[in-house]
Every structure is written in C-alpha cells, then in structure tokens.
C-alpha cells in the first residue's frame, strides 16, 4: 500500500478495499488533525465526509 | 502519459484537501449555530499581561510534567466554547499565526485575537477558582 499513489489508493478504496482507505486517511492524518482542532468528534466527522467523498469521486 | 497521471494524482489530492477543509468548516458552522451564538465583546484589557500569565502557566505545565496539571488543563479547555477551543488549539498546539487561524476558521484576524483574549481570561478565571476551592 505504501508504494501506491493516492490516486491508485482512491480507486482501490472506492472498490471496497478498506486497507487502501486507511492508507489514504493515514496520509492525510496531519491535515485531519489540524482541521479537527483536537476535537475527536470533529475528527470523526471529517473522516466520514472524506470516505463519502472518495466513494463518490469520479475517477 | 506520466504527466497525465501526475495531473490525476494532483487533482485527487486537491479534492481530498478540499473535502477536509470544507467538512471542517461545515462542522464548525454547525457548532457555531448551536453553541456559540453569543456576540463577541470588545473589552479593554491588558493583552500582554494576560499572555504573559498564560505563558507562565504553559511553561510550568511543560516543566513539571504533572499529570494533575494535565487533567486540570484538559477540563479547563472543556469549559471553553467551540470557537474558543479551536482558536486555542490552532494558536498554541498547532502554533499557527493569528492570520492563519483566521483563514481556517473563516473569520477576521481581529476576531481571532478577541476570542483568544476571551478564552485566556476564561482559563485564568477557571484556574483561579480552582485554586481557591482547593485551599
């Protein structure tokens, strides 16, 4: 997973690969942390929206 | 061929970034509507003195590594409103400038400054009351 590009991971995640989805979240962790202002609820909300976005993205 | 892939990669990356930023803003706006409808007050305060106090508090927290202080600080931060928590987090944990924090929160830089002062005042009051109760 680590060698794959974000785009490839996105395609896999959309197809239902949970590991790819987790890898995308891992790569965006720093930004997620910054924008969740240290609030766990906000962090979870953004992750949900991110997953929703990836699922609906037109590759 | 490679540049086409680069373009797709960049496009997807930028989509992810925008999704994170917009979701954070949407959540924040929701919170603002529910919790933080109070109007921002402009008070005449000694800004530098308050900041010095906070710095002292912060440095003593770091040097002692006392778990009680950590828990105290955590519950003190919980007493702040959503926007105050966000401002304190961005300025002191993420170490952003007021301008950067203002961009993330979609408010004026001056508003960030006012919220920061208000939050620090609340924290000061919290610790003062806490120490008085502890005596």
N, CA and C atoms of all chains as a GROMACS GRO file, in nm:
protein
  582
    1UNK      N    1   0.082  -0.122   0.000
    1UNK     CA    2   0.000   0.000   0.000
    1UNK      C    3   0.085   0.127   0.000
    2UNK      N    4   0.199   0.121   0.071
    2UNK     CA    5   0.281   0.240   0.088
    2UNK      C    6   0.340   0.290  -0.044
    3UNK      N    7   0.360   0.196  -0.139
    3UNK     CA    8   0.420   0.235  -0.267
    3UNK      C    9   0.318   0.293  -0.365
    4UNK      N   10   0.194   0.275  -0.335
    4UNK     CA   11   0.089   0.318  -0.429
    4UNK      C   12   0.065   0.469  -0.419
    5UNK      N   13   0.023   0.525  -0.533
    5UNK     CA   14  -0.007   0.669  -0.532
    5UNK      C   15  -0.145   0.690  -0.471
    6UNK      N   16  -0.173   0.813  -0.434
    6UNK     CA   17  -0.303   0.846  -0.376
    6UNK      C   18  -0.416   0.810  -0.471
    7UNK      N   19  -0.391   0.838  -0.597
    7UNK     CA   20  -0.494   0.811  -0.700
    7UNK      C   21  -0.527   0.663  -0.706
    8UNK      N   22  -0.422   0.580  -0.706
    8UNK     CA   23  -0.442   0.434  -0.710
    8UNK      C   24  -0.515   0.387  -0.584
    9UNK      N   25  -0.473   0.443  -0.471
    9UNK     CA   26  -0.538   0.408  -0.344
    9UNK      C   27  -0.685   0.447  -0.345
   10UNK      N   28  -0.712   0.563  -0.402
   10UNK     CA   29  -0.850   0.611  -0.412
   10UNK      C   30  -0.937   0.515  -0.491
   11UNK      N   31  -0.882   0.468  -0.603
   11UNK     CA   32  -0.957   0.373  -0.687
   11UNK      C   33  -0.986   0.244  -0.610
   12UNK      N   34  -0.882   0.195  -0.540
   12UNK     CA   35  -0.899   0.072  -0.461
   12UNK      C   36  -1.000   0.091  -0.349
   13UNK      N   37  -0.989   0.207  -0.284
   13UNK     CA   38  -1.080   0.236  -0.172
   13UNK      C   39  -1.224   0.242  -0.221
   14UNK      N   40  -1.242   0.303  -0.337
   14UNK     CA   41  -1.378   0.313  -0.391
   14UNK      C   42  -1.435   0.174  -0.424
   15UNK      N   43  -1.344   0.083  -0.463
   15UNK     CA   44  -1.386  -0.053  -0.497
   15UNK      C   45  -1.409  -0.138  -0.372
   16UNK      N   46  -1.382  -0.080  -0.256
   16UNK     CA   47  -1.413  -0.152  -0.131
   16UNK      C   48  -1.291  -0.201  -0.054
   17UNK      N   49  -1.171  -0.159  -0.095
   17UNK     CA   50  -1.050  -0.200  -0.024
   17UNK      C   51  -1.031  -0.114   0.102
   18UNK      N   52  -1.059  -0.172   0.217
   18UNK     CA   53  -1.051  -0.096   0.343
   18UNK      C   54  -0.908  -0.051   0.376
   19UNK      N   55  -0.811  -0.137   0.341
   19UNK     CA   56  -0.672  -0.103   0.370
   19UNK      C   57  -0.629   0.022   0.292
   20UNK      N   58  -0.678   0.031   0.168
   20UNK     CA   59  -0.646   0.148   0.086
   20UNK      C   60  -0.708   0.274   0.148
   21UNK      N   61  -0.830   0.258   0.197
   21UNK     CA   62  -0.899   0.372   0.261
   21UNK      C   63  -0.820   0.417   0.385
   22UNK      N   64  -0.776   0.320   0.463
   22UNK     CA   65  -0.699   0.352   0.584
   22UNK      C   66  -0.568   0.420   0.550
   23UNK      N   67  -0.507   0.376   0.440
   23UNK     CA   68  -0.379   0.435   0.397
   23UNK      C   69  -0.400   0.582   0.356
   24UNK      N   70  -0.511   0.609   0.288
   24UNK     CA   71  -0.541   0.749   0.249
   24UNK      C   72  -0.558   0.835   0.375
   25UNK      N   73  -0.634   0.781   0.471
   25UNK     CA   74  -0.657   0.855   0.596
   25UNK      C   75  -0.523   0.878   0.668
   26UNK      N   76  -0.438   0.777   0.667
   26UNK     CA   77  -0.307   0.787   0.731
   26UNK      C   78  -0.224   0.898   0.665
   27UNK      N   79  -0.230   0.903   0.532
   27UNK     CA   80  -0.151   1.005   0.461
   27UNK      C   81  -0.205   1.146   0.484
   28UNK      N   82  -0.332   1.155   0.517
   28UNK     CA   83  -0.394   1.287   0.539
   28UNK      C   84  -0.408   1.319   0.688
   29UNK      N   85  -0.346   1.238   0.770
   29UNK     CA   86  -0.360   1.249   0.916
   29UNK      C   87  -0.323   1.389   0.970
   30UNK      N   88  -0.213   1.442   0.919
   30UNK     CA   89  -0.165   1.571   0.968
   30UNK      C   90  -0.270   1.681   0.942
   31UNK      N   91  -0.322   1.678   0.822
   31UNK     CA   92  -0.422   1.778   0.785
   31UNK      C   93  -0.553   1.757   0.863
   32UNK      N   94  -0.588   1.630   0.878
   32UNK     CA   95  -0.710   1.596   0.954
   32UNK      C   96  -0.698   1.648   1.097
   33UNK      N   97  -0.580   1.629   1.156
   33UNK     CA   98  -0.557   1.672   1.294
   33UNK      C   99  -0.568   1.825   1.304
   34UNK      N  100  -0.506   1.890   1.209
   34UNK     CA  101  -0.507   2.037   1.210
   34UNK      C  102  -0.649   2.092   1.200
   35UNK      N  103  -0.728   2.034   1.111
   35UNK     CA  104  -0.862   2.087   1.088
   35UNK      C  105  -0.966   2.034   1.187
   36UNK      N  106  -0.928   1.937   1.271
   36UNK     CA  107  -1.026   1.892   1.370
   36UNK      C  108  -1.006   1.965   1.503
   37UNK      N  109  -0.908   2.052   1.510
   37UNK     CA  110  -0.881   2.138   1.626
   37UNK      C  111  -0.872   2.055   1.755
   38UNK      N  112  -0.822   1.933   1.744
   38UNK     CA  113  -0.806   1.850   1.864
   38UNK      C  114  -0.933   1.789   1.917
   39UNK      N  115  -1.043   1.806   1.843
   39UNK     CA  116  -1.173   1.754   1.887
   39UNK      C  117  -1.201   1.620   1.818
   40UNK      N  118  -1.219   1.516   1.898
   40UNK     CA  119  -1.237   1.380   1.843
   40UNK      C  120  -1.364   1.369   1.758
   41UNK      N  121  -1.474   1.434   1.800
   41UNK     CA  122  -1.600   1.429   1.724
   41UNK      C  123  -1.581   1.492   1.586
   42UNK      N  124  -1.512   1.605   1.586
   42UNK     CA  125  -1.488   1.676   1.460
   42UNK      C  126  -1.399   1.591   1.369
   43UNK      N  127  -1.301   1.525   1.431
   43UNK     CA  128  -1.207   1.439   1.359
   43UNK      C  129  -1.285   1.326   1.289
   44UNK      N  130  -1.376   1.263   1.364
   44UNK     CA  131  -1.456   1.153   1.308
   44UNK      C  132  -1.549   1.204   1.198
   45UNK      N  133  -1.607   1.322   1.219
   45UNK     CA  134  -1.697   1.381   1.120
   45UNK      C  135  -1.624   1.404   0.987
   46UNK      N  136  -1.504   1.458   0.996
   46UNK     CA  137  -1.428   1.487   0.874
   46UNK      C  138  -1.390   1.357   0.803
   47UNK      N  139  -1.352   1.254   0.881
   47UNK     CA  140  -1.316   1.126   0.820
   47UNK      C  141  -1.436   1.067   0.745
   48UNK      N  142  -1.554   1.076   0.808
   48UNK     CA  143  -1.675   1.024   0.743
   48UNK      C  144  -1.701   1.095   0.610
   49UNK      N  145  -1.685   1.227   0.612
   49UNK     CA  146  -1.706   1.305   0.490
   49UNK      C  147  -1.601   1.271   0.384
   50UNK      N  148  -1.480   1.246   0.432
   50UNK     CA  149  -1.371   1.211   0.341
   50UNK      C  150  -1.402   1.077   0.273
   51UNK      N  151  -1.447   0.980   0.352
   51UNK     CA  152  -1.482   0.848   0.297
   51UNK      C  153  -1.596   0.862   0.197
   52UNK      N  154  -1.696   0.942   0.236
   52UNK     CA  155  -1.812   0.967   0.148
   52UNK      C  156  -1.764   1.027   0.015
   53UNK      N  157  -1.673   1.124   0.027
   53UNK     CA  158  -1.619   1.190  -0.092
   53UNK      C  159  -1.545   1.093  -0.182
   54UNK      N  160  -1.462   1.007  -0.123
   54UNK     CA  161  -1.385   0.910  -0.202
   54UNK      C  162  -1.480   0.812  -0.271
   55UNK      N  163  -1.583   0.769  -0.200
   55UNK     CA  164  -1.680   0.674  -0.257
   55UNK      C  165  -1.752   0.732  -0.378
   56UNK      N  166  -1.773   0.864  -0.376
   56UNK     CA  167  -1.848   0.928  -0.485
   56UNK      C  168  -1.759   0.996  -0.589
   57UNK      N  169  -1.629   0.989  -0.572
   57UNK     CA  170  -1.538   1.058  -0.664
   57UNK      C  171  -1.539   0.990  -0.802
   58UNK      N  172  -1.537   1.074  -0.907
   58UNK     CA  173  -1.536   1.017  -1.043
   58UNK      C  174  -1.392   1.002  -1.090
   59UNK      N  175  -1.340   0.880  -1.086
   59UNK     CA  176  -1.202   0.854  -1.127
   59UNK      C  177  -1.189   0.848  -1.279
   60UNK      N  178   0.222   1.056  -2.096
   60UNK     CA  179   0.145   0.960  -2.017
   60UNK      C  180   0.165   0.988  -1.868
   61UNK      N  181   0.294   1.012  -1.833
   61UNK     CA  182   0.326   1.035  -1.693
   61UNK      C  183   0.264   1.165  -1.642
   62UNK      N  184   0.264   1.267  -1.731
   62UNK     CA  185   0.208   1.394  -1.687
   62UNK      C  186   0.057   1.383  -1.667
   63UNK      N  187  -0.006   1.295  -1.745
   63UNK     CA  188  -0.149   1.274  -1.729
   63UNK      C  189  -0.178   1.212  -1.592
   64UNK      N  190  -0.092   1.116  -1.554
   64UNK     CA  191  -0.106   1.052  -1.423
   64UNK      C  192  -0.082   1.151  -1.310
   65UNK      N  193   0.021   1.236  -1.333
   65UNK     CA  194   0.051   1.340  -1.233
   65UNK      C  195  -0.069   1.431  -1.214
   66UNK      N  196  -0.132   1.465  -1.327
   66UNK     CA  197  -0.248   1.555  -1.322
   66UNK      C  198  -0.361   1.489  -1.241
   67UNK      N  199  -0.384   1.359  -1.270
   67UNK     CA  200  -0.491   1.287  -1.197
   67UNK      C  201  -0.460   1.281  -1.048
   68UNK      N  202  -0.332   1.254  -1.018
   68UNK     CA  203  -0.288   1.245  -0.878
   68UNK      C  204  -0.310   1.379  -0.806
   69UNK      N  205  -0.266   1.485  -0.872
   69UNK     CA  206  -0.280   1.619  -0.813
   69UNK      C  207  -0.426   1.657  -0.794
   70UNK      N  208  -0.507   1.622  -0.894
   70UNK     CA  209  -0.650   1.654  -0.890
   70UNK      C  210  -0.717   1.581  -0.772
   71UNK      N  211  -0.682   1.455  -0.754
   71UNK     CA  212  -0.740   1.377  -0.646
   71UNK      C  213  -0.692   1.428  -0.509
   72UNK      N  214  -0.563   1.460  -0.503
   72UNK     CA  215  -0.506   1.512  -0.379
   72UNK      C  216  -0.576   1.642  -0.340
   73UNK      N  217  -0.593   1.728  -0.438
   73UNK     CA  218  -0.658   1.856  -0.410
   73UNK      C  219  -0.804   1.836  -0.371
   74UNK      N  220  -0.869   1.734  -0.430
   74UNK     CA  221  -1.007   1.701  -0.392
   74UNK      C  222  -1.013   1.659  -0.245
   75UNK      N  223  -0.917   1.575  -0.204
   75UNK     CA  224  -0.914   1.528  -0.064
   75UNK      C  225  -0.893   1.646   0.032
   76UNK      N  226  -0.800   1.734  -0.005
   76UNK     CA  227  -0.772   1.851   0.080
   76UNK      C  228  -0.895   1.940   0.094
   77UNK      N  229  -0.961   1.962  -0.021
   77UNK     CA  230  -1.080   2.049  -0.018
   77UNK      C  231  -1.190   1.985   0.065
   78UNK      N  232  -1.204   1.852   0.054
   78UNK     CA  233  -1.307   1.782   0.132
   78UNK      C  234  -1.282   1.800   0.281
   79UNK      N  235  -1.155   1.786   0.321
   79UNK     CA  236  -1.121   1.801   0.464
   79UNK      C  237  -1.153   1.943   0.511
   80UNK      N  238  -1.111   2.041   0.433
   80UNK     CA  239  -1.131   2.182   0.473
   80UNK      C  240  -1.280   2.216   0.480
   81UNK      N  241  -1.354   2.176   0.375
   81UNK     CA  242  -1.498   2.209   0.372
   81UNK      C  243  -1.575   2.137   0.482
   82UNK      N  244  -1.540   2.010   0.508
   82UNK     CA  245  -1.609   1.936   0.614
   82UNK      C  246  -1.584   2.001   0.749
   83UNK      N  247  -1.458   2.040   0.771
   83UNK     CA  248  -1.423   2.105   0.898
   83UNK      C  249  -1.501   2.235   0.914
   84UNK      N  250  -1.512   2.310   0.806
   84UNK     CA  251  -1.584   2.437   0.813
   84UNK      C  252  -1.733   2.414   0.836
   85UNK      N  253  -1.789   2.313   0.768
   85UNK     CA  254  -1.932   2.283   0.786
   85UNK      C  255  -1.961   2.244   0.930
   86UNK      N  256  -1.874   2.159   0.985
   86UNK     CA  257  -1.891   2.114   1.123
   86UNK      C  258  -1.882   2.234   1.217
   87UNK      N  259  -1.784   2.316   1.189
   87UNK     CA  260  -1.760   2.433   1.272
   87UNK      C  261  -1.880   2.528   1.268
   88UNK      N  262  -1.935   2.549   1.148
   88UNK     CA  263  -2.050   2.640   1.134
   88UNK      C  264  -2.170   2.585   1.210
   89UNK      N  265  -2.188   2.452   1.203
   89UNK     CA  266  -2.298   2.388   1.274
   89UNK      C  267  -2.283   2.413   1.424
   90UNK      N  268  -2.160   2.391   1.473
   90UNK     CA  269  -2.131   2.410   1.615
   90UNK      C  270  -2.156   2.555   1.656
   91UNK      N  271  -2.113   2.645   1.569
   91UNK     CA  272  -2.128   2.788   1.598
   91UNK      C  273  -2.276   2.821   1.613
   92UNK      N  274  -2.360   2.765   1.524
   92UNK     CA  275  -2.502   2.794   1.530
   92UNK      C  276  -2.565   2.739   1.657
   93UNK      N  277  -2.518   2.620   1.699
   93UNK     CA  278  -2.578   2.557   1.817
   93UNK      C  279  -2.527   2.620   1.946
   94UNK      N  280  -2.397   2.625   1.960
   94UNK     CA  281  -2.339   2.660   2.090
   94UNK      C  282  -2.303   2.809   2.104
   95UNK      N  283  -2.238   2.860   2.003
   95UNK     CA  284  -2.170   2.988   2.023
   95UNK      C  285  -2.240   3.104   1.953
   96UNK      N  286  -2.361   3.138   1.997
   96UNK     CA  287  -2.431   3.248   1.931
   96UNK      C  288  -2.408   3.381   2.000
   97UNK      N  289  -2.336   3.372   2.113
   97UNK     CA  290  -2.314   3.496   2.187
   97UNK      C  291  -2.228   3.594   2.106
   98UNK      N  292  -2.255   3.719   2.123
   98UNK     CA  293  -2.180   3.819   2.046
   98UNK      C  294  -2.043   3.841   2.107
   99UNK      N  295  -1.949   3.874   2.020
   99UNK     CA  296  -1.812   3.897   2.068
   99UNK      C  297  -1.803   4.033   2.134
  100UNK      N  298  -1.747   4.034   2.250
  100UNK     CA  299  -1.736   4.158   2.326
  100UNK      C  300  -1.595   4.214   2.314
  101UNK      N  301  -1.590   4.345   2.301
  101UNK     CA  302  -1.458   4.409   2.298
  101UNK      C  303  -1.434   4.470   2.436
  102UNK      N  304  -1.337   4.417   2.504
  102UNK     CA  305  -1.305   4.469   2.637
  102UNK      C  306  -1.169   4.537   2.636
  103UNK      N  307  -1.158   4.635   2.723
  103UNK     CA  308  -1.026   4.698   2.739
  103UNK      C  309  -0.944   4.613   2.835
  104UNK      N  310  -0.851   4.542   2.781
  104UNK     CA  311  -0.772   4.453   2.867
  104UNK      C  312  -0.624   4.477   2.844
  105UNK      N  313  -0.547   4.432   2.943
  105UNK     CA  314  -0.403   4.438   2.928
  105UNK      C  315  -0.358   4.309   2.858
  106UNK      N  316  -0.355   4.316   2.726
  106UNK     CA  317  -0.327   4.197   2.645
  106UNK      C  318  -0.195   4.131   2.684
  107UNK      N  319  -0.089   4.209   2.692
  107UNK     CA  320   0.042   4.150   2.715
  107UNK      C  321   0.049   4.080   2.851
  108UNK      N  322  -0.015   4.139   2.952
  108UNK     CA  323  -0.013   4.079   3.086
  108UNK      C  324  -0.083   3.943   3.083
  109UNK      N  325  -0.196   3.938   3.012
  109UNK     CA  326  -0.271   3.812   3.005
  109UNK      C  327  -0.189   3.705   2.934
  110UNK      N  328  -0.126   3.746   2.826
  110UNK     CA  329  -0.045   3.649   2.750
  110UNK      C  330   0.075   3.599   2.832
  111UNK      N  331   0.135   3.691   2.908
  111UNK     CA  332   0.247   3.652   2.994
  111UNK      C  333   0.202   3.549   3.096
  112UNK      N  334   0.083   3.574   3.153
  112UNK     CA  335   0.028   3.481   3.252
  112UNK      C  336   0.008   3.344   3.190
  113UNK      N  337  -0.045   3.345   3.069
  113UNK     CA  338  -0.071   3.217   3.002
  113UNK      C  339   0.060   3.145   2.972
  114UNK      N  340   0.161   3.222   2.931
  114UNK     CA  341   0.292   3.162   2.900
  114UNK      C  342   0.352   3.097   3.025
  115UNK      N  343   0.336   3.166   3.138
  115UNK     CA  344   0.388   3.111   3.266
  115UNK      C  345   0.317   2.981   3.297
  116UNK      N  346   0.186   2.986   3.280
  116UNK     CA  347   0.105   2.867   3.307
  116UNK      C  348   0.148   2.752   3.217
  117UNK      N  349   0.167   2.783   3.090
  117UNK     CA  350   0.204   2.683   2.991
  117UNK      C  351   0.342   2.624   3.020
  118UNK      N  352   0.438   2.710   3.054
  118UNK     CA  353   0.574   2.660   3.077
  118UNK      C  354   0.581   2.576   3.204
  119UNK      N  355   0.501   2.616   3.306
  119UNK     CA  356   0.505   2.537   3.430
  119UNK      C  357   0.443   2.401   3.402
  120UNK      N  358   0.343   2.399   3.313
  120UNK     CA  359   0.280   2.272   3.278
  120UNK      C  360   0.381   2.181   3.209
  121UNK      N  361   0.459   2.238   3.121
  121UNK     CA  362   0.555   2.156   3.046
  121UNK      C  363   0.669   2.108   3.134
  122UNK      N  364   0.716   2.193   3.224
  122UNK     CA  365   0.833   2.156   3.302
  122UNK      C  366   0.800   2.055   3.412
  123UNK      N  367   0.686   2.069   3.476
  123UNK     CA  368   0.655   1.979   3.588
  123UNK      C  369   0.616   1.839   3.544
  124UNK      N  370   0.554   1.828   3.429
  124UNK     CA  371   0.504   1.701   3.377
  124UNK      C  372   0.411   1.634   3.478
  125UNK      N  373   0.338   1.718   3.544
  125UNK     CA  374   0.248   1.667   3.647
  125UNK      C  375   0.115   1.629   3.583
  126UNK      N  376   0.074   1.506   3.603
  126UNK     CA  377  -0.048   1.458   3.537
  126UNK      C  378  -0.172   1.532   3.587
  127UNK      N  379  -0.170   1.576   3.713
  127UNK     CA  380  -0.283   1.652   3.767
  127UNK      C  381  -0.303   1.782   3.689
  128UNK      N  382  -0.193   1.846   3.659
  128UNK     CA  383  -0.200   1.972   3.585
  128UNK      C  384  -0.255   1.946   3.446
  129UNK      N  385  -0.212   1.834   3.388
  129UNK     CA  386  -0.258   1.800   3.255
  129UNK      C  387  -0.410   1.779   3.254
  130UNK      N  388  -0.461   1.708   3.355
  130UNK     CA  389  -0.605   1.683   3.364
  130UNK      C  390  -0.681   1.812   3.391
  131UNK      N  391  -0.621   1.896   3.474
  131UNK     CA  392  -0.681   2.025   3.508
  131UNK      C  393  -0.694   2.111   3.382
  132UNK      N  394  -0.587   2.112   3.304
  132UNK     CA  395  -0.585   2.190   3.181
  132UNK      C  396  -0.688   2.138   3.082
  133UNK      N  397  -0.700   2.005   3.079
  133UNK     CA  398  -0.796   1.942   2.988
  133UNK      C  399  -0.939   1.983   3.024
  134UNK      N  400  -0.970   1.978   3.153
  134UNK     CA  401  -1.108   2.013   3.192
  134UNK      C  402  -1.129   2.164   3.179
  135UNK      N  403  -1.022   2.240   3.198
  135UNK     CA  404  -1.034   2.386   3.179
  135UNK      C  405  -1.066   2.417   3.034
  136UNK      N  406  -1.000   2.347   2.943
  136UNK     CA  407  -1.023   2.370   2.799
  136UNK      C  408  -1.165   2.330   2.760
  137UNK      N  409  -1.218   2.228   2.830
  137UNK     CA  410  -1.355   2.185   2.800
  137UNK      C  411  -1.458   2.290   2.841
  138UNK      N  412  -1.419   2.377   2.934
  138UNK     CA  413  -1.513   2.480   2.978
  138UNK      C  414  -1.526   2.593   2.874
  139UNK      N  415  -1.438   2.591   2.774
  139UNK     CA  416  -1.443   2.694   2.669
  139UNK      C  417  -1.545   2.655   2.563
  140UNK      N  418  -1.593   2.755   2.489
  140UNK     CA  419  -1.687   2.726   2.379
  140UNK      C  420  -1.610   2.666   2.261
  141UNK      N  421  -1.685   2.619   2.162
  141UNK     CA  422  -1.623   2.551   2.047
  141UNK      C  423  -1.521   2.639   1.977
  142UNK      N  424  -1.559   2.763   1.954
  142UNK     CA  425  -1.469   2.852   1.878
  142UNK      C  426  -1.346   2.887   1.963
  143UNK      N  427  -1.366   2.901   2.093
  143UNK     CA  428  -1.251   2.933   2.180
  143UNK      C  429  -1.152   2.816   2.183
  144UNK      N  430  -1.207   2.694   2.193
  144UNK     CA  431  -1.122   2.575   2.192
  144UNK      C  432  -1.044   2.568   2.060
  145UNK      N  433  -1.114   2.598   1.950
  145UNK     CA  434  -1.050   2.592   1.819
  145UNK      C  435  -0.936   2.693   1.809
  146UNK      N  436  -0.961   2.814   1.856
  146UNK     CA  437  -0.858   2.920   1.850
  146UNK      C  438  -0.737   2.882   1.935
  147UNK      N  439  -0.762   2.835   2.057
  147UNK     CA  440  -0.651   2.797   2.146
  147UNK      C  441  -0.572   2.682   2.084
  148UNK      N  442  -0.645   2.585   2.028
  148UNK     CA  443  -0.577   2.471   1.967
  148UNK      C  444  -0.489   2.516   1.850
  149UNK      N  445  -0.545   2.598   1.762
  149UNK     CA  446  -0.470   2.640   1.642
  149UNK      C  447  -0.349   2.728   1.678
  150UNK      N  448  -0.368   2.816   1.775
  150UNK     CA  449  -0.260   2.908   1.808
  150UNK      C  450  -0.151   2.845   1.894
  151UNK      N  451  -0.191   2.761   1.991
  151UNK     CA  452  -0.092   2.710   2.085
  151UNK      C  453  -0.048   2.566   2.060
  152UNK      N  454  -0.136   2.484   2.002
  152UNK     CA  455  -0.097   2.347   1.975
  152UNK      C  456  -0.038   2.335   1.835
  153UNK      N  457  -0.110   2.391   1.738
  153UNK     CA  458  -0.060   2.388   1.600
  153UNK      C  459   0.041   2.499   1.573
  154UNK      N  460   0.050   2.593   1.665
  154UNK     CA  461   0.142   2.707   1.656
  154UNK      C  462   0.125   2.787   1.527
  155UNK      N  463   0.000   2.808   1.489
  155UNK     CA  464  -0.027   2.890   1.370
  155UNK      C  465  -0.029   3.037   1.411
  156UNK      N  466  -0.016   3.123   1.310
  156UNK     CA  467  -0.027   3.266   1.339
  156UNK      C  468  -0.177   3.300   1.345
  157UNK      N  469  -0.206   3.420   1.397
  157UNK     CA  470  -0.348   3.461   1.405
  157UNK      C  471  -0.410   3.468   1.265
  158UNK      N  472  -0.328   3.508   1.169
  158UNK     CA  473  -0.378   3.522   1.032
  158UNK      C  474  -0.415   3.384   0.976
  159UNK      N  475  -0.327   3.286   1.000
  159UNK     CA  476  -0.351   3.150   0.950
  159UNK      C  477  -0.475   3.089   1.016
  160UNK      N  478  -0.485   3.111   1.149
  160UNK     CA  479  -0.601   3.059   1.223
  160UNK      C  480  -0.729   3.124   1.170
  161UNK      N  481  -0.721   3.252   1.140
  161UNK     CA  482  -0.838   3.324   1.089
  161UNK      C  483  -0.883   3.268   0.954
  162UNK      N  484  -0.785   3.230   0.872
  162UNK     CA  485  -0.818   3.172   0.741
  162UNK      C  486  -0.890   3.039   0.757
  163UNK      N  487  -0.840   2.956   0.850
  163UNK     CA  488  -0.902   2.824   0.872
  163UNK      C  489  -1.044   2.840   0.926
  164UNK      N  490  -1.059   2.934   1.020
  164UNK     CA  491  -1.190   2.950   1.085
  164UNK      C  492  -1.284   3.041   1.006
  165UNK      N  493  -1.233   3.099   0.900
  165UNK     CA  494  -1.311   3.191   0.816
  165UNK      C  495  -1.365   3.310   0.896
  166UNK      N  496  -1.279   3.368   0.975
  166UNK     CA  497  -1.316   3.490   1.047
  166UNK      C  498  -1.202   3.591   1.028
  167UNK      N  499  -1.225   3.715   1.072
  167UNK     CA  500  -1.120   3.815   1.063
  167UNK      C  501  -1.011   3.786   1.167
  168UNK      N  502  -0.890   3.828   1.135
  168UNK     CA  503  -0.777   3.810   1.225
  168UNK      C  504  -0.803   3.878   1.361
  169UNK      N  505  -0.871   3.992   1.354
  169UNK     CA  506  -0.903   4.068   1.475
  169UNK      C  507  -0.998   3.986   1.565
  170UNK      N  508  -1.089   3.914   1.499
  170UNK     CA  509  -1.184   3.831   1.575
  170UNK      C  510  -1.110   3.721   1.648
  171UNK      N  511  -1.010   3.661   1.580
  171UNK     CA  512  -0.928   3.556   1.643
  171UNK      C  513  -0.862   3.613   1.769
  172UNK      N  514  -0.811   3.734   1.755
  172UNK     CA  515  -0.744   3.798   1.868
  172UNK      C  516  -0.840   3.816   1.985
  173UNK      N  517  -0.961   3.862   1.954
  173UNK     CA  518  -1.061   3.884   2.061
  173UNK      C  519  -1.098   3.752   2.126
  174UNK      N  520  -1.118   3.649   2.046
  174UNK     CA  521  -1.157   3.517   2.100
  174UNK      C  522  -1.044   3.463   2.188
  175UNK      N  523  -0.921   3.484   2.141
  175UNK     CA  524  -0.805   3.434   2.217
  175UNK      C  525  -0.801   3.498   2.356
  176UNK      N  526  -0.818   3.629   2.359
  176UNK     CA  527  -0.816   3.701   2.487
  176UNK      C  528  -0.928   3.653   2.578
  177UNK      N  529  -1.046   3.636   2.518
  177UNK     CA  530  -1.161   3.591   2.596
  177UNK      C  531  -1.135   3.452   2.654
  178UNK      N  532  -1.078   3.363   2.569
  178UNK     CA  533  -1.052   3.226   2.613
  178UNK      C  534  -0.947   3.224   2.725
  179UNK      N  535  -0.842   3.303   2.708
  179UNK     CA  536  -0.737   3.307   2.810
  179UNK      C  537  -0.792   3.360   2.943
  180UNK      N  538  -0.879   3.460   2.931
  180UNK     CA  539  -0.944   3.514   3.051
  180UNK      C  540  -1.026   3.408   3.121
  181UNK      N  541  -1.099   3.330   3.043
  181UNK     CA  542  -1.182   3.223   3.100
  181UNK      C  543  -1.093   3.121   3.169
  182UNK      N  544  -0.981   3.086   3.105
  182UNK     CA  545  -0.888   2.988   3.162
  182UNK      C  546  -0.830   3.040   3.293
  183UNK      N  547  -0.796   3.169   3.291
  183UNK     CA  548  -0.739   3.230   3.412
  183UNK      C  549  -0.839   3.222   3.526
  184UNK      N  550  -0.964   3.257   3.493
  184UNK     CA  551  -1.070   3.254   3.593
  184UNK      C  552  -1.089   3.112   3.645
  185UNK      N  553  -1.086   3.017   3.552
  185UNK     CA  554  -1.106   2.875   3.588
  185UNK      C  555  -0.998   2.831   3.688
  186UNK      N  556  -0.873   2.863   3.658
  186UNK     CA  557  -0.763   2.820   3.744
  186UNK      C  558  -0.764   2.894   3.879
  187UNK      N  559  -0.808   3.020   3.874
  187UNK     CA  560  -0.815   3.098   3.997
  187UNK      C  561  -0.920   3.037   4.091
  188UNK      N  562  -1.039   3.009   4.032
  188UNK     CA  563  -1.147   2.949   4.112
  188UNK      C  564  -1.106   2.812   4.164
  189UNK      N  565  -1.038   2.738   4.076
  189UNK     CA  566  -0.995   2.603   4.112
  189UNK      C  567  -0.898   2.605   4.229
  190UNK      N  568  -0.803   2.700   4.225
  190UNK     CA  569  -0.704   2.708   4.334
  190UNK      C  570  -0.768   2.758   4.463
  191UNK      N  571  -0.868   2.849   4.448
  191UNK     CA  572  -0.939   2.899   4.567
  191UNK      C  573  -1.020   2.787   4.633
  192UNK      N  574  -1.081   2.704   4.548
  192UNK     CA  575  -1.160   2.592   4.601
  192UNK      C  576  -1.071   2.486   4.665
  193UNK      N  577  -0.950   2.478   4.613
  193UNK     CA  578  -0.856   2.377   4.663
  193UNK      C  579  -0.797   2.414   4.798
  194UNK      N  580  -0.804   2.544   4.829
  194UNK     CA  581  -0.742   2.590   4.956
  194UNK      C  582  -0.822   2.542   5.078
   0.00000   0.00000   0.00000
